[in-house]
Amino acid sequence: MNHCWHYILMSCIALCFGVNFPVSAQIVTGKSGGEIADSIREELDDRPYFSLYKDTYFVGGTVLGGKPDGYNSDVKFQISFQQRLTKSVLPFHTYLYLFYSQKAIWHVFRNSLPFYDLNFNPGIGLSKYIIMKNRLLGKVTLMAEHESNGRDGTASRSWNKVSIAGEAYISPYLMAHAKYWIPIVDGKYNRDILKYMGLYQAGFQAKSLDDKWVLDMTLVKRSGWNLNFNTIVQLGYRINHNSNQFIMLQYYNGYGEHMLDYNQYHSRIRFGLLIRPHFFSDF
């Protein structure tokens, strides 16, 4: 456990002090001249190898529509980072990445403050930035990923996915994203996981013109033909103009918030700290 806490602490310190800087807004909005694609790749190649991936956050809260207590209130946190293994030297100017995300549900309002569930999500994949007509239009990533809670017996949950994710940079202040995965369900006790965690997701991220506010929504489509979605909404306010830290309100509604209780419905609202890039996060 001490090694686990040391790993989490060192990762969070690295992320908090800005190990990721964005593609410039001038490039996203476009520049004249045929050298734009090379300029974009040069800027991307110069970014740090180690950087933020999905949102990193630490939030606490409780259930909606009920009386808060030690059993329906908790703290949730996630750390997420990526390591770029290459520059744009691979075929089609793709980049090879290692990805890692870790999510925790922490019952801080119960005796002994137990961790209820820890979810581990490593992956490896290729990312391709889409550059057309002197603009950086988006990014496509093909990856293989694993997700599990590292437990044994009847509490064990795991699955594998071959995923393709896309981002469209509509403007420096608006990004749309989508992700589809081919699942390989190997967990003995979560054979029906697609019924609750689905096959694809889509959403958007928007920033205010002064870059102080950020709003994003993600809808995860559960299996079936009806309109059943898991919904995640986040609203953040930047603490300082030069920082990548936000005060955040997070709302989760649906199933699959974490692996152990993937088949149980949750409606939670939480408040806390969000850390994300100056540009856009991955999802």
Contacts in CASP RR format, 6 or more apart in sequence:
PFRMAT RR
TARGET T0000
AUTHOR 0000-0000-0000
METHOD contacts of the structure
MODEL  1
MNHCWHYILMSCIALCFGVNFPVSAQIVTGKSGGEIADSIREELDDRPYF
SLYKDTYFVGGTVLGGKPDGYNSDVKFQISFQQRLTKSVLPFHTYLYLFY
SQKAIWHVFRNSLPFYDLNFNPGIGLSKYIIMKNRLLGKVTLMAEHESNG
RDGTASRSWNKVSIAGEAYISPYLMAHAKYWIPIVDGKYNRDILKYMGLY
QAGFQAKSLDDKWVLDMTLVKRSGWNLNFNTIVQLGYRINHNSNQFIMLQ
YYNGYGEHMLDYNQYHSRIRFGLLIRPHFFSDF
8 79 0 8 1.000
8 102 0 8 1.000
11 79 0 8 1.000
11 81 0 8 1.000
12 56 0 8 1.000
12 79 0 8 1.000
14 50 0 8 1.000
14 81 0 8 1.000
15 52 0 8 1.000
15 56 0 8 1.000
15 79 0 8 1.000
15 81 0 8 1.000
15 275 0 8 1.000
16 245 0 8 1.000
16 275 0 8 1.000
18 52 0 8 1.000
18 244 0 8 1.000
19 48 0 8 1.000
19 50 0 8 1.000
19 51 0 8 1.000
19 52 0 8 1.000
19 81 0 8 1.000
20 47 0 8 1.000
20 48 0 8 1.000
20 51 0 8 1.000
20 52 0 8 1.000
20 244 0 8 1.000
20 277 0 8 1.000
20 278 0 8 1.000
21 47 0 8 1.000
21 48 0 8 1.000
21 277 0 8 1.000
21 278 0 8 1.000
22 277 0 8 1.000
22 278 0 8 1.000
22 279 0 8 1.000
22 280 0 8 1.000
23 40 0 8 1.000
23 43 0 8 1.000
23 44 0 8 1.000
23 136 0 8 1.000
23 279 0 8 1.000
24 43 0 8 1.000
25 172 0 8 1.000
27 36 0 8 1.000
27 39 0 8 1.000
27 40 0 8 1.000
27 43 0 8 1.000
27 136 0 8 1.000
28 135 0 8 1.000
28 136 0 8 1.000
28 169 0 8 1.000
28 171 0 8 1.000
28 172 0 8 1.000
29 135 0 8 1.000
29 171 0 8 1.000
29 172 0 8 1.000
30 36 0 8 1.000
30 134 0 8 1.000
30 135 0 8 1.000
30 136 0 8 1.000
31 39 0 8 1.000
31 134 0 8 1.000
32 134 0 8 1.000
33 134 0 8 1.000
34 134 0 8 1.000
36 131 0 8 1.000
36 134 0 8 1.000
36 135 0 8 1.000
37 131 0 8 1.000
40 129 0 8 1.000
40 131 0 8 1.000
40 136 0 8 1.000
41 88 0 8 1.000
41 93 0 8 1.000
41 129 0 8 1.000
41 131 0 8 1.000
44 88 0 8 1.000
44 95 0 8 1.000
44 129 0 8 1.000
45 87 0 8 1.000
45 88 0 8 1.000
47 84 0 8 1.000
49 83 0 8 1.000
49 84 0 8 1.000
49 85 0 8 1.000
50 81 0 8 1.000
50 82 0 8 1.000
50 83 0 8 1.000
50 84 0 8 1.000
51 81 0 8 1.000
51 82 0 8 1.000
51 84 0 8 1.000
51 277 0 8 1.000
52 80 0 8 1.000
52 81 0 8 1.000
52 82 0 8 1.000
52 244 0 8 1.000
52 275 0 8 1.000
52 276 0 8 1.000
52 277 0 8 1.000
52 281 0 8 1.000
53 80 0 8 1.000
53 81 0 8 1.000
53 82 0 8 1.000
53 99 0 8 1.000
53 100 0 8 1.000
53 101 0 8 1.000
53 281 0 8 1.000
53 282 0 8 1.000
54 78 0 8 1.000
54 80 0 8 1.000
54 101 0 8 1.000
54 281 0 8 1.000
54 282 0 8 1.000
54 283 0 8 1.000
55 78 0 8 1.000
55 80 0 8 1.000
55 234 0 8 1.000
55 274 0 8 1.000
55 275 0 8 1.000
55 276 0 8 1.000
55 281 0 8 1.000
56 78 0 8 1.000
56 79 0 8 1.000
56 80 0 8 1.000
56 81 0 8 1.000
56 274 0 8 1.000
56 275 0 8 1.000
56 276 0 8 1.000
57 76 0 8 1.000
57 77 0 8 1.000
57 78 0 8 1.000
57 248 0 8 1.000
57 250 0 8 1.000
57 272 0 8 1.000
57 273 0 8 1.000
57 274 0 8 1.000
57 275 0 8 1.000
58 75 0 8 1.000
58 77 0 8 1.000
58 272 0 8 1.000
58 273 0 8 1.000
59 75 0 8 1.000
59 76 0 8 1.000
59 77 0 8 1.000
59 248 0 8 1.000
59 250 0 8 1.000
59 270 0 8 1.000
59 271 0 8 1.000
59 272 0 8 1.000
59 273 0 8 1.000
59 274 0 8 1.000
60 73 0 8 1.000
60 74 0 8 1.000
60 75 0 8 1.000
60 76 0 8 1.000
60 270 0 8 1.000
60 271 0 8 1.000
60 272 0 8 1.000
61 68 0 8 1.000
61 73 0 8 1.000
61 74 0 8 1.000
61 75 0 8 1.000
61 268 0 8 1.000
61 269 0 8 1.000
61 270 0 8 1.000
61 271 0 8 1.000
62 68 0 8 1.000
62 72 0 8 1.000
62 73 0 8 1.000
62 74 0 8 1.000
62 268 0 8 1.000
62 269 0 8 1.000
62 270 0 8 1.000
63 72 0 8 1.000
63 73 0 8 1.000
63 266 0 8 1.000
63 267 0 8 1.000
63 268 0 8 1.000
64 253 0 8 1.000
64 267 0 8 1.000
64 268 0 8 1.000
64 269 0 8 1.000
65 267 0 8 1.000
66 72 0 8 1.000
69 109 0 8 1.000
70 107 0 8 1.000
70 109 0 8 1.000
70 110 0 8 1.000
71 107 0 8 1.000
71 110 0 8 1.000
73 109 0 8 1.000
74 105 0 8 1.000
74 106 0 8 1.000
74 107 0 8 1.000
74 108 0 8 1.000
74 109 0 8 1.000
74 116 0 8 1.000
74 268 0 8 1.000
75 105 0 8 1.000
75 106 0 8 1.000
75 108 0 8 1.000
75 270 0 8 1.000
76 103 0 8 1.000
76 104 0 8 1.000
76 105 0 8 1.000
76 106 0 8 1.000
76 257 0 8 1.000
76 258 0 8 1.000
76 268 0 8 1.000
76 270 0 8 1.000
77 103 0 8 1.000
77 104 0 8 1.000
77 106 0 8 1.000
78 101 0 8 1.000
78 102 0 8 1.000
78 103 0 8 1.000
78 104 0 8 1.000
79 101 0 8 1.000
79 102 0 8 1.000
80 99 0 8 1.000
80 100 0 8 1.000
80 101 0 8 1.000
80 102 0 8 1.000
81 100 0 8 1.000
82 97 0 8 1.000
82 98 0 8 1.000
82 99 0 8 1.000
82 100 0 8 1.000
82 282 0 8 1.000
83 97 0 8 1.000
83 98 0 8 1.000
84 95 0 8 1.000
84 96 0 8 1.000
84 97 0 8 1.000
85 95 0 8 1.000
85 96 0 8 1.000
85 97 0 8 1.000
85 98 0 8 1.000
86 95 0 8 1.000
86 96 0 8 1.000
87 95 0 8 1.000
88 94 0 8 1.000
88 95 0 8 1.000
90 96 0 8 1.000
90 126 0 8 1.000
92 128 0 8 1.000
93 128 0 8 1.000
93 129 0 8 1.000
94 126 0 8 1.000
94 127 0 8 1.000
94 128 0 8 1.000
95 126 0 8 1.000
95 127 0 8 1.000
95 128 0 8 1.000
96 124 0 8 1.000
96 125 0 8 1.000
96 126 0 8 1.000
97 124 0 8 1.000
97 125 0 8 1.000
97 126 0 8 1.000
97 127 0 8 1.000
97 141 0 8 1.000
97 143 0 8 1.000
98 122 0 8 1.000
98 123 0 8 1.000
98 124 0 8 1.000
99 121 0 8 1.000
99 122 0 8 1.000
99 123 0 8 1.000
99 124 0 8 1.000
99 125 0 8 1.000
99 143 0 8 1.000
99 145 0 8 1.000
100 121 0 8 1.000
100 122 0 8 1.000
100 123 0 8 1.000
101 121 0 8 1.000
102 118 0 8 1.000
102 119 0 8 1.000
102 120 0 8 1.000
102 121 0 8 1.000
103 118 0 8 1.000
103 119 0 8 1.000
103 121 0 8 1.000
103 258 0 8 1.000
104 115 0 8 1.000
104 117 0 8 1.000
104 118 0 8 1.000
104 119 0 8 1.000
105 115 0 8 1.000
105 116 0 8 1.000
105 117 0 8 1.000
105 118 0 8 1.000
105 257 0 8 1.000
105 258 0 8 1.000
105 260 0 8 1.000
106 113 0 8 1.000
106 114 0 8 1.000
106 115 0 8 1.000
106 116 0 8 1.000
107 113 0 8 1.000
107 114 0 8 1.000
107 115 0 8 1.000
107 116 0 8 1.000
116 260 0 8 1.000
117 149 0 8 1.000
117 258 0 8 1.000
117 259 0 8 1.000
117 260 0 8 1.000
117 261 0 8 1.000
118 149 0 8 1.000
118 150 0 8 1.000
119 147 0 8 1.000
119 148 0 8 1.000
119 149 0 8 1.000
119 258 0 8 1.000
119 259 0 8 1.000
120 146 0 8 1.000
120 147 0 8 1.000
120 148 0 8 1.000
120 149 0 8 1.000
120 150 0 8 1.000
121 145 0 8 1.000
121 146 0 8 1.000
121 147 0 8 1.000
122 145 0 8 1.000
122 146 0 8 1.000
123 143 0 8 1.000
123 144 0 8 1.000
123 145 0 8 1.000
123 146 0 8 1.000
124 143 0 8 1.000
124 144 0 8 1.000
124 145 0 8 1.000
125 141 0 8 1.000
125 142 0 8 1.000
125 143 0 8 1.000
125 144 0 8 1.000
126 141 0 8 1.000
126 142 0 8 1.000
126 143 0 8 1.000
127 139 0 8 1.000
127 140 0 8 1.000
127 141 0 8 1.000
128 139 0 8 1.000
128 140 0 8 1.000
128 141 0 8 1.000
129 136 0 8 1.000
129 138 0 8 1.000
129 139 0 8 1.000
130 136 0 8 1.000
130 137 0 8 1.000
130 138 0 8 1.000
130 139 0 8 1.000
130 140 0 8 1.000
131 137 0 8 1.000
136 169 0 8 1.000
137 168 0 8 1.000
137 169 0 8 1.000
138 166 0 8 1.000
138 167 0 8 1.000
138 168 0 8 1.000
138 169 0 8 1.000
139 166 0 8 1.000
139 167 0 8 1.000
140 164 0 8 1.000
140 165 0 8 1.000
140 166 0 8 1.000
140 167 0 8 1.000
141 163 0 8 1.000
141 164 0 8 1.000
141 165 0 8 1.000
141 166 0 8 1.000
141 282 0 8 1.000
142 162 0 8 1.000
142 163 0 8 1.000
142 164 0 8 1.000
143 162 0 8 1.000
143 163 0 8 1.000
143 164 0 8 1.000
143 165 0 8 1.000
144 160 0 8 1.000
144 161 0 8 1.000
144 162 0 8 1.000
144 163 0 8 1.000
145 160 0 8 1.000
145 161 0 8 1.000
145 163 0 8 1.000
146 158 0 8 1.000
146 159 0 8 1.000
146 160 0 8 1.000
146 161 0 8 1.000
147 158 0 8 1.000
147 159 0 8 1.000
147 160 0 8 1.000
147 161 0 8 1.000
147 259 0 8 1.000
148 156 0 8 1.000
148 157 0 8 1.000
148 158 0 8 1.000
148 159 0 8 1.000
148 259 0 8 1.000
149 155 0 8 1.000
149 156 0 8 1.000
149 157 0 8 1.000
149 158 0 8 1.000
149 258 0 8 1.000
149 259 0 8 1.000
149 260 0 8 1.000
150 156 0 8 1.000
150 158 0 8 1.000
151 157 0 8 1.000
151 260 0 8 1.000
153 189 0 8 1.000
154 189 0 8 1.000
155 189 0 8 1.000
155 260 0 8 1.000
156 187 0 8 1.000
156 188 0 8 1.000
156 189 0 8 1.000
157 187 0 8 1.000
157 189 0 8 1.000
157 190 0 8 1.000
157 193 0 8 1.000
157 259 0 8 1.000
157 260 0 8 1.000
157 262 0 8 1.000
158 186 0 8 1.000
158 187 0 8 1.000
158 190 0 8 1.000
158 259 0 8 1.000
159 183 0 8 1.000
159 184 0 8 1.000
159 185 0 8 1.000
159 186 0 8 1.000
159 187 0 8 1.000
159 190 0 8 1.000
159 193 0 8 1.000
160 183 0 8 1.000
160 184 0 8 1.000
160 185 0 8 1.000
160 186 0 8 1.000
161 181 0 8 1.000
161 182 0 8 1.000
161 183 0 8 1.000
161 184 0 8 1.000
162 181 0 8 1.000
162 182 0 8 1.000
162 184 0 8 1.000
163 179 0 8 1.000
163 180 0 8 1.000
163 181 0 8 1.000
163 182 0 8 1.000
164 179 0 8 1.000
164 180 0 8 1.000
164 181 0 8 1.000
165 177 0 8 1.000
165 178 0 8 1.000
165 179 0 8 1.000
165 180 0 8 1.000
165 282 0 8 1.000
165 283 0 8 1.000
166 177 0 8 1.000
166 178 0 8 1.000
166 179 0 8 1.000
167 175 0 8 1.000
167 176 0 8 1.000
167 177 0 8 1.000
167 280 0 8 1.000
167 282 0 8 1.000
168 175 0 8 1.000
168 176 0 8 1.000
168 177 0 8 1.000
169 175 0 8 1.000
169 280 0 8 1.000
170 176 0 8 1.000
172 207 0 8 1.000
173 206 0 8 1.000
173 207 0 8 1.000
173 208 0 8 1.000
173 209 0 8 1.000
174 204 0 8 1.000
174 205 0 8 1.000
174 206 0 8 1.000
174 207 0 8 1.000
175 204 0 8 1.000
175 205 0 8 1.000
175 206 0 8 1.000
175 280 0 8 1.000
176 202 0 8 1.000
176 203 0 8 1.000
176 204 0 8 1.000
177 202 0 8 1.000
177 203 0 8 1.000
177 204 0 8 1.000
177 205 0 8 1.000
177 218 0 8 1.000
177 282 0 8 1.000
177 283 0 8 1.000
178 200 0 8 1.000
178 201 0 8 1.000
178 202 0 8 1.000
178 203 0 8 1.000
179 200 0 8 1.000
179 201 0 8 1.000
179 202 0 8 1.000
179 283 0 8 1.000
180 199 0 8 1.000
180 200 0 8 1.000
181 199 0 8 1.000
181 200 0 8 1.000
183 193 0 8 1.000
183 194 0 8 1.000
183 199 0 8 1.000
185 191 0 8 1.000
185 193 0 8 1.000
185 194 0 8 1.000
190 259 0 8 1.000
190 262 0 8 1.000
190 263 0 8 1.000
192 263 0 8 1.000
193 262 0 8 1.000
193 263 0 8 1.000
194 222 0 8 1.000
194 223 0 8 1.000
195 222 0 8 1.000
195 223 0 8 1.000
195 263 0 8 1.000
196 222 0 8 1.000
196 230 0 8 1.000
196 255 0 8 1.000
196 256 0 8 1.000
196 262 0 8 1.000
196 263 0 8 1.000
197 220 0 8 1.000
197 222 0 8 1.000
197 230 0 8 1.000
197 255 0 8 1.000
197 256 0 8 1.000
197 262 0 8 1.000
198 220 0 8 1.000
198 221 0 8 1.000
198 222 0 8 1.000
198 223 0 8 1.000
199 221 0 8 1.000
199 223 0 8 1.000
200 220 0 8 1.000
200 221 0 8 1.000
201 218 0 8 1.000
201 219 0 8 1.000
201 220 0 8 1.000
201 221 0 8 1.000
201 283 0 8 1.000
202 218 0 8 1.000
202 219 0 8 1.000
202 221 0 8 1.000
203 216 0 8 1.000
203 217 0 8 1.000
203 218 0 8 1.000
203 219 0 8 1.000
203 283 0 8 1.000
204 216 0 8 1.000
204 217 0 8 1.000
205 214 0 8 1.000
205 215 0 8 1.000
205 216 0 8 1.000
205 280 0 8 1.000
205 281 0 8 1.000
205 283 0 8 1.000
206 214 0 8 1.000
206 215 0 8 1.000
206 216 0 8 1.000
207 213 0 8 1.000
207 214 0 8 1.000
207 215 0 8 1.000
208 214 0 8 1.000
211 238 0 8 1.000
211 241 0 8 1.000
211 278 0 8 1.000
212 237 0 8 1.000
212 238 0 8 1.000
212 241 0 8 1.000
213 235 0 8 1.000
213 236 0 8 1.000
213 237 0 8 1.000
213 238 0 8 1.000
214 234 0 8 1.000
214 235 0 8 1.000
214 236 0 8 1.000
214 238 0 8 1.000
214 246 0 8 1.000
214 276 0 8 1.000
215 233 0 8 1.000
215 234 0 8 1.000
215 235 0 8 1.000
215 236 0 8 1.000
216 233 0 8 1.000
216 234 0 8 1.000
216 281 0 8 1.000
216 283 0 8 1.000
217 231 0 8 1.000
217 232 0 8 1.000
217 233 0 8 1.000
217 234 0 8 1.000
218 231 0 8 1.000
218 232 0 8 1.000
218 283 0 8 1.000
219 229 0 8 1.000
219 230 0 8 1.000
219 231 0 8 1.000
219 232 0 8 1.000
220 229 0 8 1.000
220 230 0 8 1.000
220 231 0 8 1.000
220 232 0 8 1.000
221 228 0 8 1.000
221 229 0 8 1.000
222 228 0 8 1.000
222 229 0 8 1.000
222 230 0 8 1.000
222 255 0 8 1.000
229 254 0 8 1.000
230 252 0 8 1.000
230 253 0 8 1.000
230 254 0 8 1.000
230 255 0 8 1.000
230 256 0 8 1.000
230 257 0 8 1.000
231 251 0 8 1.000
231 252 0 8 1.000
231 253 0 8 1.000
231 254 0 8 1.000
232 250 0 8 1.000
232 251 0 8 1.000
232 252 0 8 1.000
233 250 0 8 1.000
233 251 0 8 1.000
234 248 0 8 1.000
234 249 0 8 1.000
234 250 0 8 1.000
234 251 0 8 1.000
234 274 0 8 1.000
235 248 0 8 1.000
235 249 0 8 1.000
236 246 0 8 1.000
236 247 0 8 1.000
236 248 0 8 1.000
236 249 0 8 1.000
236 274 0 8 1.000
237 246 0 8 1.000
237 247 0 8 1.000
237 248 0 8 1.000
238 245 0 8 1.000
238 246 0 8 1.000
239 245 0 8 1.000
239 246 0 8 1.000
239 247 0 8 1.000
244 275 0 8 1.000
244 276 0 8 1.000
244 277 0 8 1.000
244 278 0 8 1.000
245 273 0 8 1.000
245 274 0 8 1.000
245 275 0 8 1.000
246 273 0 8 1.000
246 274 0 8 1.000
246 275 0 8 1.000
246 276 0 8 1.000
247 271 0 8 1.000
247 272 0 8 1.000
247 273 0 8 1.000
247 274 0 8 1.000
248 271 0 8 1.000
248 272 0 8 1.000
248 273 0 8 1.000
248 274 0 8 1.000
249 269 0 8 1.000
249 270 0 8 1.000
249 271 0 8 1.000
249 272 0 8 1.000
250 269 0 8 1.000
250 270 0 8 1.000
250 271 0 8 1.000
250 272 0 8 1.000
251 268 0 8 1.000
251 269 0 8 1.000
251 270 0 8 1.000
252 266 0 8 1.000
252 267 0 8 1.000
252 268 0 8 1.000
252 269 0 8 1.000
252 270 0 8 1.000
253 266 0 8 1.000
253 267 0 8 1.000
253 268 0 8 1.000
254 265 0 8 1.000
254 266 0 8 1.000
254 267 0 8 1.000
255 262 0 8 1.000
255 263 0 8 1.000
255 264 0 8 1.000
255 265 0 8 1.000
255 266 0 8 1.000
256 262 0 8 1.000
256 263 0 8 1.000
256 266 0 8 1.000
257 266 0 8 1.000
257 268 0 8 1.000
END
